[in-house]
Amino acid sequence: MSKWSKPGPYLIKYTEKTFIFKGPGFTEIAKAVTDKGKKIRFSARGTSMSPFIKDGDLITVSPQKERRLKKGDIVAFYDPGHNHKLYVHRIIDIKKDRYQIKGDNLLTPDGFFSLDKILGFISEVLRGGKKISFGIKWGAKEVSAFSRWGILLPVLHVTRRVRAIFPGGYRAEK
């Protein structure tokens, strides 16, 4: 099978500034856009970054060349070992020029990746039209440490339980 006979992404809708694609090959489109120094925005799929990024959130990827990546950054990257599929996970460790990446809601890391596999960092998350900052802009370094130490999922579980018990928030009586 030649590379031209593979099914690729196809354009299903566009406006002046927005293109919507479906089908395989989205990673190649995203890489081409970020390689040109442009941002790309798309809808997140899956639960691997929940609760910080949820299924259906609109995320913006800024090219990684815009700034130096650090622990806690959420990045878009592709894994050649998994059909070049695009993932959005958090950097939990850095060793020389390699970045250890892991989904917040996953038990094991994806592994270490070189910078050429990272398209960019998540610069904005929109949920229902509102910007999400916790775990993205502020608190990201702490979330990364909890994830690296293997305690993020238990902490999130306890937090969810407390929020269920006190849905309006908890206030200590004076």
N, C-alpha and C positions, 0 to 999 in steps of 0.2 A: 504494500500500500504506500503510495507516495504521500509526501507531506501535504500535497494539495487536495488529496481525496478525503482527508479527515474532515468530519463535520466541524465547523468553526462557529464562532459567535455570530449571531445575526442581529441586525438592528431592527427593533420592533417599534420604536417611537423616538422622535426627537423634536426639540424646540430649538430656539436660537442658542441656548446655552446648555441644554441637557440632552444627553443621548442615553437611551435605555437599551441594553443588550441582553440577550438570552443565549443559552447554549454554552458548550465548552469553549475554552480559549480566553476567558475573561482575564486570567492572570497575565497573558501576553499583552492585552490591551492596557491593563493597569500599569504594567512595567513600562510600556512605550510612553504612556502619559507622564509617569513620574521621572523617567529618564530624560524627558524634555524639560524637567524643572517645573512641571505643572501639578496642581492638586487634583485629586480624583475623589469623588463622593459616591458612595453606594450604600445599599441597605445591608446591614449585618444579617447573617444567617447562622443559626445555631445557638447553643447555650454555654459554650466553653468559656465565655468571659462574663457570664452572669454572676452577680447582679450589676456589674459596672457597665457592661455593654450587653444589651438584651436583643433577642431575635427581633428584627424589624427596625432597630435603631438606625438612624442615618449617620454614617461615619465619614469623616473627611480624612484622607491620607495626604500628608504633605511630604514632598520628596525628602529622603534622609540626608541629602546634601545641604539642606537648609540649616542644620545645626548638628552638633555632636550628640549621638544617642547615649542614654544613661540608664542605669537601673531604674525600673519603675515605668519606663516608657512603654506604651502599647504600640506595637508595630505591625505592619502588614508585611508578610514574608511568604515565600513559596518554598516548598520542599520538593527537590527533584526526585526523591524517593517515593513520593506520593502523587505522581502524574502532574507535577508542577502546580498542584492545587494551592490556591491563595488562602492563607490563614491570617487571623488577627489575634495575636497573643501578646503577653507582657514579657519584657526583658527582666530576668530575675538574677542574672549574674553575667559578668564580663571577664573573660580571660584573654589577654592580649587583644587580637583582632577578631575574637569569636564571641558571639552573644548567645547565652543560654536563654531559651524562650519557653514559656509555659502558659497554658490557658489557666485563668484564675479558678475555674470550676473543674479542673482536671487534677488527677492524682499524680501523674508523672510528667516531667518536662518533655518537650518536643525534641530537645537536643541542643547542640551548639551549632550556630550558623554564622557564616562569614557575611560581611557587609554586602557583598554582591547578590545575596539572596534576599536582602531586606529592601523592599520598595520604598518605605517611608514610615513615619510615625503618625499616630492618630492625633490630629490637632483639634478635632471637634467631634462631639457626639451630640446628636439631637434626638430626643425622645418626645414624641408628641409636640414637636415644634419648640421645645425648651432645651437649652444647653445643659448638659450633665457635666459636672466638674469633679465631684468626689470620686477618687480612684483614677481619675483621668489627669486632671491638672494638679489638684492638691490631694495629698494622702497616697499618691502613687508609689513613692519610695517605701512607705510602711507596708502597703499591700504587697509589694514585691518581696519584701523581707519575710512577711508571714507566709507567702506562697513558697519561697525558697526553703523555709524551715519546716514546711509541711503542716502548718497550723491554720492556714487561711480557711479551709473548708470547715473545720470545727468552730472557728470564730464566727463565720458567716451563719452557721447552723444556730448557734446560741443567739446571735443577733436577730435572726428571723423569729425565733421562739419568743424572745423578749418583746419584739414588735407586735407579735400576735396577742400577747397577754396585755400589753399597754398600747393599743393602736393609736391613741391620741398623744402618746409620748408620756414620759414619766417625770413627775416633779416631786421633789422631796418636800415634805411638810415642814414648815418652820415652827 
